[in-house]
């Protein structure tokens, strides 16, 4: 009996090892862009190593908040606009314009909206 349990567990392990969940490419690009642009130097972001900044608000869970930047309805498009050019939305914001491309901003917004 013991041998059959061990065999069954071994087979189950082999089966599930090849069935890992697919990685979402856009979320992966967003995570990479967050690291590339150094967002974690000012913000805490779940899933991004070293992203534990305390200057700006934490971005973990931002997808469930009502507003982006305190003034825009929280949609992926609005979040991407804010990330791409925060000074165009609010010239007095402390958030700098980092030269984030539109595609990178969309990928970052996608990643953050799912956190």
N, CA, C and O atoms as a printed pandas DataFrame, in Angstrom:
     atom_number atom_name residue_name chain_id  residue_number  x_coord  y_coord  z_coord
0              1         N          UNK        A               1    0.824   -1.187    0.000
1              2        CA          UNK        A               1    0.000    0.000    0.000
2              3         C          UNK        A               1    0.870    1.253    0.000
3              4         O          UNK        A               1    0.608    2.199   -0.743
4              5         N          UNK        A               2    1.897    1.253    0.831
5              6        CA          UNK        A               2    2.763    2.420    0.922
6              7         C          UNK        A               2    3.433    2.710   -0.424
7              8         O          UNK        A               2    3.541    3.866   -0.832
8              9         N          UNK        A               3    3.875    1.667   -1.100
9             10        CA          UNK        A               3    4.515    1.840   -2.394
10            11         C          UNK        A               3    3.544    2.441   -3.411
11            12         O          UNK        A               3    3.953    3.289   -4.204
12            13         N          UNK        A               4    2.294    2.039   -3.416
13            14        CA          UNK        A               4    1.334    2.588   -4.376
14            15         C          UNK        A               4    1.028    4.058   -4.082
15            16         O          UNK        A               4    0.789    4.825   -5.015
16            17         N          UNK        A               5    1.031    4.463   -2.835
17            18        CA          UNK        A               5    0.814    5.880   -2.491
18            19         C          UNK        A               5    1.989    6.708   -2.989
19            20         O          UNK        A               5    1.804    7.777   -3.571
20            21         N          UNK        A               6    3.197    6.210   -2.756
21            22        CA          UNK        A               6    4.388    6.920   -3.233
22            23         C          UNK        A               6    4.385    6.988   -4.754
23            24         O          UNK        A               6    4.700    8.033   -5.323
24            25         N          UNK        A               7    4.041    5.907   -5.413
25            26        CA          UNK        A               7    3.975    5.899   -6.872
26            27         C          UNK        A               7    2.927    6.885   -7.365
27            28         O          UNK        A               7    3.177    7.634   -8.310
28            29         N          UNK        A               8    1.771    6.893   -6.743
29            30        CA          UNK        A               8    0.706    7.808   -7.146
30            31         C          UNK        A               8    1.133    9.258   -6.968
31            32         O          UNK        A               8    0.863   10.094   -7.829
32            33         N          UNK        A               9    1.792    9.559   -5.867
33            34        CA          UNK        A               9    2.273   10.922   -5.637
34            35         C          UNK        A               9    3.342   11.306   -6.654
35            36         O          UNK        A               9    3.370   12.446   -7.116
36            37         N          UNK        A              10    4.202   10.393   -7.000
37            38        CA          UNK        A              10    5.236   10.661   -7.995
38            39         C          UNK        A              10    4.624   10.961   -9.357
39            40         O          UNK        A              10    5.039   11.898  -10.038
40            41         N          UNK        A              11    3.638   10.164   -9.751
41            42        CA          UNK        A              11    2.961   10.383  -11.029
42            43         C          UNK        A              11    2.239   11.725  -11.021
43            44         O          UNK        A              11    2.301   12.473  -11.997
44            45         N          UNK        A              12    1.560   12.029   -9.929
45            46        CA          UNK        A              12    0.846   13.299   -9.811
46            47         C          UNK        A              12    1.810   14.475   -9.907
47            48         O          UNK        A              12    1.506   15.479  -10.550
48            49         N          UNK        A              13    2.959   14.354   -9.277
49            50        CA          UNK        A              13    3.973   15.404   -9.340
50            51         C          UNK        A              13    4.453   15.598  -10.772
51            52         O          UNK        A              13    4.585   16.732  -11.233
52            53         N          UNK        A              14    4.712   14.516  -11.471
53            54        CA          UNK        A              14    5.159   14.622  -12.861
54            55         C          UNK        A              14    4.106   15.246  -13.755
55            56         O          UNK        A              14    4.430   16.041  -14.637
56            57         N          UNK        A              15    2.864   14.899  -13.538
57            58        CA          UNK        A              15    1.782   15.443  -14.358
58            59         C          UNK        A              15    1.626   16.941  -14.117
59            60         O          UNK        A              15    1.537   17.718  -15.067
60            61         N          UNK        A              16    1.593   17.345  -12.849
61            62        CA          UNK        A              16    1.362   18.756  -12.549
62            63         C          UNK        A              16    2.577   19.620  -12.839
63            64         O          UNK        A              16    2.427   20.821  -13.060
64            65         N          UNK        A              17    3.766   19.055  -12.845
65            66        CA          UNK        A              17    4.972   19.834  -13.124
66            67         C          UNK        A              17    4.937   20.414  -14.535
67            68         O          UNK        A              17    5.433   21.518  -14.762
68            69         N          UNK        A              18    4.370   19.701  -15.462
69            70        CA          UNK        A              18    4.303   20.185  -16.838
70            71         C          UNK        A              18    3.070   21.012  -17.114
71            72         O          UNK        A              18    2.863   21.435  -18.251
72            73         N          UNK        A              19    2.248   21.256  -16.119
73            74        CA          UNK        A              19    0.985   21.966  -16.312
74            75         C          UNK        A              19    0.936   23.263  -15.531
75            76         O          UNK        A              19   -0.113   23.619  -14.993
76            77         N          UNK        A              20    2.043   23.974  -15.458
77            78        CA          UNK        A              20    2.021   25.232  -14.723
78            79         C          UNK        A              20    1.212   26.262  -15.507
79            80         O          UNK        A              20    1.102   26.184  -16.730
80            81         N          UNK        A              21    0.652   27.223  -14.787
81            82        CA          UNK        A              21   -0.169   28.256  -15.409
82            83         C          UNK        A              21    0.681   29.078  -16.368
83            84         O          UNK        A              21    1.826   29.403  -16.051
84            85         N          UNK        A              22    0.149   29.417  -17.522
85            86        CA          UNK        A              22    0.917   30.218  -18.470
86            87         C          UNK        A              22    1.150   31.622  -17.913
87            88         O          UNK        A              22    0.295   32.180  -17.225
88            89         N          UNK        A              23    2.288   32.166  -18.213
89            90        CA          UNK        A              23    2.616   33.511  -17.770
90            91         C          UNK        A              23    1.988   34.491  -18.750
91            92         O          UNK        A              23    2.119   34.335  -19.965
92            93         N          UNK        A              24    1.310   35.493  -18.223
93            94        CA          UNK        A              24    0.687   36.523  -19.047
94            95         C          UNK        A              24    1.789   37.437  -19.585
95            96         O          UNK        A              24    2.462   38.108  -18.802
96            97         N          UNK        A              25    1.985   37.476  -20.899
97            98        CA          UNK        A              25    3.098   38.259  -21.452
98            99         C          UNK        A              25    3.000   39.752  -21.148
99           100         O          UNK        A              25    4.019   40.394  -20.893
100          101         N          UNK        A              26    1.793   40.313  -21.171
101          102        CA          UNK        A              26    1.672   41.751  -20.900
102          103         C          UNK        A              26    2.011   42.053  -19.445
103          104         O          UNK        A              26    2.666   43.055  -19.158
104          105         N          UNK        A              27    1.573   41.201  -18.528
105          106        CA          UNK        A              27    1.921   41.394  -17.121
106          107         C          UNK        A              27    3.431   41.259  -16.924
107          108         O          UNK        A              27    4.027   41.997  -16.139
108          109         N          UNK        A              28    4.038   40.329  -17.628
109          110        CA          UNK        A              28    5.492   40.173  -17.553
110          111         C          UNK        A              28    6.223   41.408  -18.059
111          112         O          UNK        A              28    7.197   41.857  -17.455
112          113         N          UNK        A              29    5.741   41.955  -19.178
113          114        CA          UNK        A              29    6.347   43.193  -19.701
114          115         C          UNK        A              29    6.143   44.338  -18.719
115          116         O          UNK        A              29    7.036   45.165  -18.535
116          117         N          UNK        A              30    4.969   44.390  -18.087
117          118        CA          UNK        A              30    4.696   45.449  -17.112
118          119         C          UNK        A              30    5.624   45.362  -15.921
119          120         O          UNK        A              30    6.163   46.374  -15.472
120          121         N          UNK        A              31    5.815   44.154  -15.403
121          122        CA          UNK        A              31    6.722   43.963  -14.263
122          123         C          UNK        A              31    8.148   44.362  -14.642
123          124         O          UNK        A              31    8.846   45.008  -13.861
124          125         N          UNK        A              32    8.572   43.974  -15.840
125          126        CA          UNK        A              32    9.915   44.331  -16.303
126          127         C          UNK        A              32   10.053   45.843  -16.454
127          128         O          UNK        A              32   11.094   46.409  -16.118
128          129         N          UNK        A              33    9.011   46.496  -16.958
129          130        CA          UNK        A              33    9.057   47.952  -17.133
130          131         C          UNK        A              33    9.096   48.664  -15.778
131          132         O          UNK        A              33    9.791   49.669  -15.624
132          133         N          UNK        A              34    8.359   48.150  -14.807
133          134        CA          UNK        A              34    8.388   48.745  -13.465
134          135         C          UNK        A              34    9.816   48.707  -12.920
135          136         O          UNK        A              34   10.294   49.686  -12.347
136          137         N          UNK        A              35   10.484   47.586  -13.101
137          138        CA          UNK        A              35   11.874   47.467  -12.656
138          139         C          UNK        A              35   12.788   48.373  -13.478
139          140         O          UNK        A              35   13.658   49.045  -12.923
140          141         N          UNK        A              36   12.596   48.395  -14.792
141          142        CA          UNK        A              36   13.445   49.187  -15.691
142          143         C          UNK        A              36   13.396   50.680  -15.370
143          144         O          UNK        A              36   14.434   51.340  -15.316
144          145         N          UNK        A              37   12.198   51.207  -15.159
145          146        CA          UNK        A              37   12.050   52.643  -14.914
146          147         C          UNK        A              37   12.290   53.023  -13.446
147          148         O          UNK        A              37   12.265   54.205  -13.100
148          149         N          UNK        A              38   12.521   52.036  -12.594
149          150        CA          UNK        A              38   12.836   52.331  -11.199
150          151         C          UNK        A              38   11.656   52.778  -10.365
151          152         O          UNK        A              38   11.827   53.508   -9.388
152          153         N          UNK        A              39   10.460   52.350  -10.735
153          154        CA          UNK        A              39    9.252   52.754  -10.000
154          155         C          UNK        A              39    9.345   52.393   -8.514
155          156         O          UNK        A              39    8.806   53.095   -7.659
156          157         N          UNK        A              40   10.032   51.293   -8.224
157          158        CA          UNK        A              40   10.157   50.818   -6.851
158          159         C          UNK        A              40   11.053   51.667   -5.979
159          160         O          UNK        A              40   11.107   51.453   -4.768
160          161         N          UNK        A              41   11.763   52.633   -6.562
161          162        CA          UNK        A              41   12.563   53.525   -5.723
162          163         C          UNK        A              41   11.666   54.521   -4.987
163          164         O          UNK        A              41   12.067   55.084   -3.969
164          165         N          UNK        A              42   10.456   54.738   -5.500
165          166        CA          UNK        A              42    9.503   55.636   -4.840
166          167         C          UNK        A              42    8.262   54.915   -4.322
167          168         O          UNK        A              42    7.632   55.371   -3.368
168          169         N          UNK        A              43    7.906   53.789   -4.947
169          170        CA          UNK        A              43    6.665   53.083   -4.623
170          171         C          UNK        A              43    6.938   51.653   -4.166
171          172         O          UNK        A              43    7.924   51.036   -4.568
172          173         N          UNK        A              44    6.054   51.142   -3.324
173          174        CA          UNK        A              44    6.039   49.725   -2.999
174          175         C          UNK        A              44    5.139   49.046   -4.022
175          176         O          UNK        A              44    4.005   49.472   -4.240
176          177         N          UNK        A              45    5.648   47.986   -4.651
177          178        CA          UNK        A              45    4.892   47.276   -5.665
178          179         C          UNK        A              45    5.031   45.775   -5.419
179          180         O          UNK        A              45    6.138   45.237   -5.434
180          181         N          UNK        A              46    3.911   45.110   -5.195
181          182        CA          UNK        A              46    3.929   43.660   -4.960
182          183         C          UNK        A              46    4.483   42.930   -6.174
183          184         O          UNK        A              46    4.166   43.261   -7.316
184          185         N          UNK        A              47    5.306   41.942   -5.909
185          186        CA          UNK        A              47    5.830   41.100   -6.971
186          187         C          UNK        A              47    7.056   41.646   -7.667
187          188         O          UNK        A              47    7.591   40.993   -8.563
188          189         N          UNK        A              48    7.517   42.824   -7.282
189          190        CA          UNK        A              48    8.697   43.422   -7.904
190          191         C          UNK        A              48    9.809   43.461   -6.857
191          192         O          UNK        A              48    9.718   44.226   -5.897
192          193         N          UNK        A              49   10.846   42.657   -7.021
193          194        CA          UNK        A              49   11.932   42.659   -6.038
194          195         C          UNK        A              49   12.545   44.048   -5.871
195          196         O          UNK        A              49   12.852   44.725   -6.853
196          197         N          UNK        A              50   12.716   44.456   -4.632
197          198        CA          UNK        A              50   13.321   45.748   -4.328
198          199         C          UNK        A              50   12.390   46.934   -4.453
199          200         O          UNK        A              50   12.801   48.061   -4.174
200          201         N          UNK        A              51   11.148   46.720   -4.864
201          202        CA          UNK        A              51   10.193   47.832   -5.013
202          203         C          UNK        A              51    9.528   48.081   -3.667
203          204         O          UNK        A              51    8.416   47.625   -3.401
204          205         N          UNK        A              52   10.248   48.821   -2.827
205          206        CA          UNK        A              52    9.750   49.089   -1.487
206          207         C          UNK        A              52    9.925   50.551   -1.100
207          208         O          UNK        A              52   10.152   50.872    0.067
208          209         N          UNK        A              53    9.816   51.438   -2.094
209          210        CA          UNK        A              53    9.969   52.864   -1.857
210          211         C          UNK        A              53    8.864   53.419   -0.980
211          212         O          UNK        A              53    7.759   52.880   -0.924
212          213         N          UNK        A              54    9.183   54.502   -0.301
213          214        CA          UNK        A              54    8.237   55.130    0.628
214          215         C          UNK        A              54    7.929   56.578    0.254
215          216         O          UNK        A              54    7.270   57.278    1.023
216          217         N          UNK        A              55    8.387   57.042   -0.901
217          218        CA          UNK        A              55    8.164   58.428   -1.318
218          219         C          UNK        A              55    6.739   58.620   -1.829
219          220         O          UNK        A              55    6.022   59.517   -1.385
220          221         N          UNK        A              56    6.342   57.765   -2.766
221          222        CA          UNK        A              56    4.997   57.826   -3.337
222          223         C          UNK        A              56    4.107   56.800   -2.664
223          224         O          UNK        A              56    4.571   56.010   -1.841
224          225         N          UNK        A              57    2.840   56.811   -3.009
225          226        CA          UNK        A              57    1.919   55.844   -2.396
226          227         C          UNK        A              57    2.232   54.418   -2.836
227          228         O          UNK        A              57    2.769   54.204   -3.923
228          229         N          UNK        A              58    1.895   53.441   -1.989
229          230        CA          UNK        A              58    2.084   52.051   -2.401
230          231         C          UNK        A              58    1.169   51.733   -3.577
231          232         O          UNK        A              58    0.016   52.161   -3.604
232          233         N          UNK        A              59    1.677   50.990   -4.536
233          234        CA          UNK        A              59    0.890   50.664   -5.726
234          235         C          UNK        A              59    0.254   49.284   -5.640
235          236         O          UNK        A              59   -0.528   48.900   -6.508
236          237         N          UNK        A              60    0.587   48.551   -4.605
237          238        CA          UNK        A              60   -0.052   47.262   -4.387
238          239         C          UNK        A              60   -1.534   47.502   -4.119
239          240         O          UNK        A              60   -1.888   48.265   -3.220
240          241         N          UNK        A              61   -2.390   46.859   -4.887
241          242        CA          UNK        A              61   -3.834   47.022   -4.724
242          243         C          UNK        A              61   -4.414   48.248   -5.394
243          244         O          UNK        A              61   -5.584   48.566   -5.182
244          245         N          UNK        A              62   -3.629   48.944   -6.198
245          246        CA          UNK        A              62   -4.130   50.172   -6.818
246          247         C          UNK        A              62   -5.299   49.908   -7.772
247          248         O          UNK        A              62   -6.122   50.795   -8.001
248          249         N          UNK        A              63   -5.376   48.716   -8.319
249          250        CA          UNK        A              63   -6.473   48.391   -9.224
250          251         C          UNK        A              63   -7.841   48.442   -8.565
251          252         O          UNK        A              63   -8.853   48.588   -9.250
252          253         N          UNK        A              64   -7.885   48.324   -7.251
253          254        CA          UNK        A              64   -9.164   48.352   -6.536
254          255         C          UNK        A              64   -9.521   49.746   -6.019
255          256         O          UNK        A              64  -10.577   49.924   -5.413
256          257         N          UNK        A              65   -8.672   50.717   -6.246
257          258        CA          UNK        A              65   -8.956   52.089   -5.793
258          259         C          UNK        A              65   -9.832   52.806   -6.808
259          260         O          UNK        A              65   -9.851   52.452   -7.987
260          261         N          UNK        A              66  -10.552   53.807   -6.346
261          262        CA          UNK        A              66  -11.479   54.530   -7.224
262          263         C          UNK        A              66  -10.783   55.492   -8.167
263          264         O          UNK        A              66  -11.236   55.699   -9.293
264          265         N          UNK        A              67   -9.674   56.086   -7.713
265          266        CA          UNK        A              67   -9.023   57.123   -8.505
266          267         C          UNK        A              67   -7.536   56.853   -8.686
267          268         O          UNK        A              67   -6.895   56.202   -7.861
268          269         N          UNK        A              68   -7.017   57.363   -9.771
269          270        CA          UNK        A              68   -5.590   57.394  -10.038
270          271         C          UNK        A              68   -5.169   58.844   -9.889
271          272         O          UNK        A              68   -5.826   59.741  -10.418
272          273         N          UNK        A              69   -4.089   59.078   -9.180
273          274        CA          UNK        A              69   -3.565   60.426   -8.973
274          275         C          UNK        A              69   -4.567   61.329   -8.263
275          276         O          UNK        A              69   -4.455   62.554   -8.324
276          277         N          UNK        A              70   -5.527   60.741   -7.603
277          278        CA          UNK        A              70   -6.511   61.518   -6.852
278          279         C          UNK        A              70   -7.519   62.256   -7.702
279          280         O          UNK        A              70   -8.333   63.011   -7.171
280          281         N          UNK        A              71   -7.487   62.055   -9.026
281          282        CA          UNK        A              71   -8.370   62.848   -9.878
282          283         C          UNK        A              71   -8.917   62.134  -11.104
283          284         O          UNK        A              71   -9.877   62.612  -11.709
284          285         N          UNK        A              72   -8.344   61.022  -11.482
285          286        CA          UNK        A              72   -8.793   60.302  -12.671
286          287         C          UNK        A              72   -9.527   59.034  -12.260
287          288         O          UNK        A              72   -9.111   58.342  -11.331
288          289         N          UNK        A              73  -10.624   58.728  -12.959
289          290        CA          UNK        A              73  -11.283   57.448  -12.732
290          291         C          UNK        A              73  -10.250   56.345  -12.959
291          292         O          UNK        A              73   -9.474   56.396  -13.913
292          293         N          UNK        A              74  -10.249   55.359  -12.082
293          294        CA          UNK        A              74   -9.241   54.303  -12.148
294          295         C          UNK        A              74   -9.591   53.287  -13.231
295          296         O          UNK        A              74  -10.288   52.301  -12.990
296          297         N          UNK        A              75   -9.091   53.558  -14.418
297          298        CA          UNK        A              75   -9.188   52.624  -15.539
298          299         C          UNK        A              75   -7.769   52.354  -16.030
299          300         O          UNK        A              75   -6.880   53.173  -15.799
300          301         N          UNK        A              76   -7.536   51.235  -16.696
301          302        CA          UNK        A              76   -6.192   50.995  -17.225
302          303         C          UNK        A              76   -5.720   52.105  -18.174
303          304         O          UNK        A              76   -4.542   52.460  -18.167
304          305         N          UNK        A              77   -6.614   52.644  -18.975
305          306        CA          UNK        A              77   -6.229   53.718  -19.909
306          307         C          UNK        A              77   -5.820   54.983  -19.160
307          308         O          UNK        A              77   -4.816   55.609  -19.502
308          309         N          UNK        A              78   -6.587   55.362  -18.146
309          310        CA          UNK        A              78   -6.239   56.556  -17.366
310          311         C          UNK        A              78   -4.938   56.345  -16.594
311          312         O          UNK        A              78   -4.110   57.250  -16.500
312          313         N          UNK        A              79   -4.769   55.157  -16.048
313          314        CA          UNK        A              79   -3.536   54.871  -15.325
314          315         C          UNK        A              79   -2.340   54.940  -16.269
315          316         O          UNK        A              79   -1.293   55.477  -15.909
316          317         N          UNK        A              80   -2.494   54.401  -17.470
317          318        CA          UNK        A              80   -1.411   54.455  -18.458
318          319         C          UNK        A              80   -1.091   55.896  -18.834
319          320         O          UNK        A              80    0.081   56.246  -18.973
320          321         N          UNK        A              81   -2.111   56.742  -19.004
321          322        CA          UNK        A              81   -1.878   58.160  -19.315
322          323         C          UNK        A              81   -1.100   58.841  -18.203
323          324         O          UNK        A              81   -0.175   59.611  -18.460
324          325         N          UNK        A              82   -1.479   58.554  -16.971
325          326        CA          UNK        A              82   -0.794   59.127  -15.808
326          327         C          UNK        A              82    0.672   58.683  -15.770
327          328         O          UNK        A              82    1.564   59.504  -15.554
328          329         N          UNK        A              83    0.915   57.408  -15.975
329          330        CA          UNK        A              83    2.278   56.883  -15.931
330          331         C          UNK        A              83    3.114   57.464  -17.065
331          332         O          UNK        A              83    4.280   57.807  -16.872
332          333         N          UNK        A              84    2.517   57.572  -18.242
333          334        CA          UNK        A              84    3.230   58.082  -19.417
334          335         C          UNK        A              84    3.634   59.540  -19.252
335          336         O          UNK        A              84    4.765   59.906  -19.572
336          337         N          UNK        A              85    2.724   60.382  -18.755
337          338        CA          UNK        A              85    3.033   61.816  -18.625
338          339         C          UNK        A              85    2.252   62.413  -17.458
339          340         O          UNK        A              85    1.227   63.061  -17.671
340          341         N          UNK        A              86    2.720   62.206  -16.233
341          342        CA          UNK        A              86    1.977   62.695  -15.071
342          343         C          UNK        A              86    1.837   64.218  -15.040
343          344         O          UNK        A              86    0.834   64.735  -14.549
344          345         N          UNK        A              87    2.818   64.928  -15.551
345          346        CA          UNK        A              87    2.772   66.398  -15.538
346          347         C          UNK        A              87    1.681   66.936  -16.467
347          348         O          UNK        A              87    1.184   68.041  -16.250
348          349         N          UNK        A              88    1.305   66.182  -17.489
349          350        CA          UNK        A              88    0.214   66.613  -18.376
350          351         C          UNK        A              88   -1.126   66.540  -17.653
351          352         O          UNK        A              88   -2.049   67.290  -17.972
352          353         N          UNK        A              89   -1.234   65.639  -16.682
353          354        CA          UNK        A              89   -2.469   65.491  -15.909
354          355         C          UNK        A              89   -2.494   66.501  -14.767
355          356         O          UNK        A              89   -3.503   67.163  -14.526
356          357         N          UNK        A              90   -1.373   66.606  -14.073
357          358        CA          UNK        A              90   -1.265   67.524  -12.940
358          359         C          UNK        A              90    0.139   68.121  -12.930
359          360         O          UNK        A              90    1.082   67.476  -12.471
360          361         N          UNK        A              91    0.286   69.338  -13.428
361          362        CA          UNK        A              91    1.621   69.956  -13.510
362          363         C          UNK        A              91    2.330   70.093  -12.163
363          364         O          UNK        A              91    3.554   70.217  -12.122
364          365         N          UNK        A              92    1.580   70.072  -11.070
365          366        CA          UNK        A              92    2.182   70.254   -9.747
366          367         C          UNK        A              92    2.514   68.936   -9.041
367          368         O          UNK        A              92    2.952   68.943   -7.890
368          369         N          UNK        A              93    2.310   67.821   -9.716
369          370        CA          UNK        A              93    2.588   66.532   -9.083
370          371         C          UNK        A              93    4.083   66.369   -8.794
371          372         O          UNK        A              93    4.936   66.905   -9.502
372          373         N          UNK        A              94    4.363   65.630   -7.758
373          374        CA          UNK        A              94    5.759   65.307   -7.440
374          375         C          UNK        A              94    6.275   64.166   -8.314
375          376         O          UNK        A              94    7.482   63.946   -8.407
376          377         N          UNK        A              95    5.357   63.443   -8.952
377          378        CA          UNK        A              95    5.782   62.324   -9.793
378          379         C          UNK        A              95    6.467   62.854  -11.054
379          380         O          UNK        A              95    5.884   63.642  -11.799
380          381         N          UNK        A              96    7.695   62.421  -11.286
381          382        CA          UNK        A              96    8.416   62.931  -12.455
382          383         C          UNK        A              96    7.985   62.239  -13.747
383          384         O          UNK        A              96    7.478   61.117  -13.743
384          385         N          UNK        A              97    8.202   62.938  -14.830
385          386        CA          UNK        A              97    8.024   62.309  -16.140
386          387         C          UNK        A              97    9.321   61.553  -16.418
387          388         O          UNK        A              97   10.389   62.152  -16.543
388          389         N          UNK        A              98    9.210   60.234  -16.511
389          390        CA          UNK        A              98   10.387   59.380  -16.621
390          391         C          UNK        A              98   10.683   58.921  -18.040
391          392         O          UNK        A              98   11.600   58.128  -18.254
392          393         N          UNK        A              99    9.923   59.408  -19.006
393          394        CA          UNK        A              99   10.138   58.965  -20.379
394          395         C          UNK        A              99    9.571   57.591  -20.659
395          396         O          UNK        A              99   10.046   56.885  -21.548
396          397         N          UNK        A             100    8.554   57.208  -19.899
397          398        CA          UNK        A             100    7.908   55.907  -20.090
398          399         C          UNK        A             100    7.172   55.935  -21.426
399          400         O          UNK        A             100    6.361   56.830  -21.667
400          401         N          UNK        A             101    7.444   54.978  -22.282
401          402        CA          UNK        A             101    6.761   54.930  -23.573
402          403         C          UNK        A             101    5.279   54.596  -23.357
403          404         O          UNK        A             101    4.888   54.109  -22.297
404          405         N          UNK        A             102    4.479   54.863  -24.365
405          406        CA          UNK        A             102    3.051   54.556  -24.260
406          407         C          UNK        A             102    2.828   53.051  -24.065
407          408         O          UNK        A             102    1.979   52.646  -23.271
408          409         N          UNK        A             103    3.582   52.238  -24.782
409          410        CA          UNK        A             103    3.421   50.779  -24.632
410          411         C          UNK        A             103    3.834   50.334  -23.235
411          412         O          UNK        A             103    3.131   49.548  -22.600
412          413         N          UNK        A             104    4.966   50.831  -22.756
413          414        CA          UNK        A             104    5.402   50.466  -21.411
414          415         C          UNK        A             104    4.394   50.941  -20.370
415          416         O          UNK        A             104    4.113   50.225  -19.409
416          417         N          UNK        A             105    3.851   52.135  -20.552
417          418        CA          UNK        A             105    2.848   52.652  -19.617
418          419         C          UNK        A             105    1.608   51.760  -19.603
419          420         O          UNK        A             105    1.047   51.487  -18.541
420          421         N          UNK        A             106    1.182   51.308  -20.780
421          422        CA          UNK        A             106    0.026   50.409  -20.862
422          423         C          UNK        A             106    0.324   49.072  -20.175
423          424         O          UNK        A             106   -0.534   48.515  -19.490
424          425         N          UNK        A             107    1.535   48.568  -20.363
425          426        CA          UNK        A             107    1.916   47.295  -19.738
426          427         C          UNK        A             107    2.020   47.445  -18.215
427          428         O          UNK        A             107    1.592   46.560  -17.474
428          429         N          UNK        A             108    2.581   48.555  -17.754
429          430        CA          UNK        A             108    2.665   48.811  -16.310
430          431         C          UNK        A             108    1.264   48.925  -15.726
431          432         O          UNK        A             108    0.978   48.335  -14.684
432          433         N          UNK        A             109    0.395   49.673  -16.383
433          434        CA          UNK        A             109   -0.984   49.824  -15.905
434          435         C          UNK        A             109   -1.682   48.470  -15.851
435          436         O          UNK        A             109   -2.411   48.180  -14.903
436          437         N          UNK        A             110   -1.460   47.656  -16.855
437          438        CA          UNK        A             110   -2.058   46.316  -16.888
438          439         C          UNK        A             110   -1.583   45.503  -15.687
439          440         O          UNK        A             110   -2.389   44.877  -14.999
440          441         N          UNK        A             111   -0.287   45.513  -15.439
441          442        CA          UNK        A             111    0.270   44.787  -14.297
442          443         C          UNK        A             111   -0.328   45.310  -12.988
443          444         O          UNK        A             111   -0.789   44.531  -12.154
444          445         N          UNK        A             112   -0.315   46.618  -12.819
445          446        CA          UNK        A             112   -0.798   47.204  -11.558
446          447         C          UNK        A             112   -2.286   46.998  -11.356
447          448         O          UNK        A             112   -2.737   46.793  -10.229
448          449         N          UNK        A             113   -3.045   47.050  -12.418
449          450        CA          UNK        A             113   -4.497   46.906  -12.289
450          451         C          UNK        A             113   -4.880   45.516  -11.808
451          452         O          UNK        A             113   -5.960   45.319  -11.253
452          453         N          UNK        A             114   -3.999   44.565  -12.022
453          454        CA          UNK        A             114   -4.276   43.183  -11.618
454          455         C          UNK        A             114   -3.734   42.860  -10.226
455          456         O          UNK        A             114   -3.948   41.759   -9.719
456          457         N          UNK        A             115   -3.042   43.800   -9.614
457          458        CA          UNK        A             115   -2.436   43.563   -8.293
458          459         C          UNK        A             115   -3.406   43.841   -7.178
459          460         O          UNK        A             115   -3.059   43.692   -6.006
